[in-house]
């Protein structure tokens, strides 16, 4: 296990190096001149040249790569060009709000999708199975933006159950008052595709020989489903969850913007609109690192779910 972990971490090095080089050259040659963006349209050449020296843009590109690497490994990307707030401070202050929304979405999505998918796989071919699949298809065909507008109008304005916008400094207040509506809408949107996908995983396992053998031995159908089918279907489910985690973070951008949640997603959205390169670069690099670590964690969990899995 330790040897596999060390080997996987070592294999991340070239991947991370490729991401760093890609981000650097994209912003270097295709993102526009940062000094001109900071100076504004009415700046004179002397101001632009002064800003270039302050940012180190007058140095050769290999020196700038060294500066960029130092920023990455010291977690210091300097200050936001617009708000003058440190990028590390933006991460530490905005990330809790994002996690307050993301973690319930992920947990509820998995806890609801798995039993529903197992149920429709158990009653496969029945009216309930066809009805749930049809509902999932219809739900997947509607844009998330439509759900947000409809949810805010019905639950916020008509019924008054939840506030449409707002946030506080207290976690309990956010979880009870401000987070439920965006979490409910996000879970409802993601539940449909996840249910259909997990249903496919369960149906694939149900047709294997070991399930027929278990039934031939006289095991109860619930034992077959929970002890055998669910355990073997957890590997593709874990893979899907690992792939879904970064997408949930990206999807939080839209949620935080429409519900005025002061999270990292809204900050990145504003940074893109303002061409705030330090914030965008930091989020891009650290999201890539997070994706690689999540994939590694999923591979390690395979062994926990199924002892037959050999990590090589």
JOURVEN-V892563 format. One record per pair of residues at least 12 apart in sequence whose C-alpha atoms are under 6 Angstrom apart, sorted by the first residue. I is the first residue (numbers start at 0). J is the second residue. D is the distance in whole Angstrom. If there is no record, write none. Layout:
((I	J	D) (I	J	D))
This chain:
((34	47	6) (34	50	5) (34	51	6) (35	47	6) (76	277	6) (80	275	6) (93	262	4) (93	263	5) (94	262	6) (94	263	5) (96	262	5) (97	262	5) (104	182	6) (104	186	6) (108	186	6) (108	190	6) (112	190	6) (112	194	5) (116	194	5) (116	197	6) (116	198	5) (120	198	6) (120	202	6) (135	191	4) (151	163	6) (164	258	5) (164	259	6) (200	232	6) (204	228	6) (241	293	6) (241	294	6) (251	264	6) (252	264	4) (252	265	5))
